[in-house]
């Protein structure tokens, strides 16, 4: 079982640090990498994959710097980038066999592995259809399959659920949960609900830094007295939205039901409610 350690890792572009002094040790399980667009998530993941050179620090796999491991490190990796490239006129089967060849999988093993993965992502019935006929969700599943071809011990997924409908997102989460027992899985997203139920640990980036880390319960605990619901008149809702961090707004018969993240009650009759990971995420972003 692998251990991945990031020691004072930084990356600078034109005098600005996109990733700033990241220190973290990862073992098996699902790590949800949260952060706004531009927080440094993709830059960090590309450095972990060895696709981008860092300016400072070390990335070590079982104590060895990944640059010194060469091909042996790449064989441990599976990567699904945010913008997944594919050949539209290839069938799912042909594309995955092509990717298997690029990963130097033996011919007698490749066919068996591709079949297993098409079953896993529920695409075996359309394996001979061209990728250009696939929906966005189906293409994401092909992307997941190609990332798993070499049975990676470290799986890196960058915004894998963007553009998926709710049903596809649930299917994706179930696949990731089934894979997490003996792998390091790093899943980058800004859709908090996608990792709330499957992440063992949350890593939250803010302005290039690792701002918060912990289990979902540990992330939520400090926010337990800071989430409120209240009903305000329709005419006052904009005023509340400007003054407070509103995580949800719903029109109801009595006015507007607001869910507000605040250390103090927004109204005299506001009710303290149980926080979600999304509430916690918004709370940390605002501090």
Number of C-alpha atoms within 10 A of each C-alpha: 10 16 16 21 22 19 16 15 21 24 23 15 9 6 7 10 16 20 28 22 17 21 16 15 12 18 17 19 20 25 25 27 27 26 25 15 12 13 19 22 29 21 21 23 21 17 18 24 21 17 10 13 14 19 14 16 15 20 25 19 21 13 11 14 16 21 14 10 12 11 11 10 19 17 15 17 22 23 22 22 19 17 11 14 10 16 12 13 13 16 19 28 22 18 21 27 21 15 19 22 13 9 15 12 16 10 12 8 10 21 15 10 21 25 16 15 20 22 14 15 18 15 20 16 9 15 20 13 16 17 22 15 12 16 11 16 20 19 20 24 24 27 23 27 25 24 21 22 21 20 16 19 22 29 24 25 23 21 20 24 25 15 12 17 11 11 9 17 18 13 14 20 16 13 15 18 15 11 16 19 12 15 20 24 27 24 26 27 24 19 15 20 13 20 24 18 13 19 23 18 22 24 23 24 24 20 17 24 19 22 14 15 18 14 16 21 14 14 22 19 15 13 21 18 16 19 27 25 21 18 21 18 12 14 10 11 19 10 10 16 15 9 10 14 18 20 16 13 15 10 14 12 7 10 16 18 19 23 25 27 27 17 13 13 18 20 13 7 11 18 15 18 14 14 19 19 21 16 26 23 19 16 21 16 15 9 5
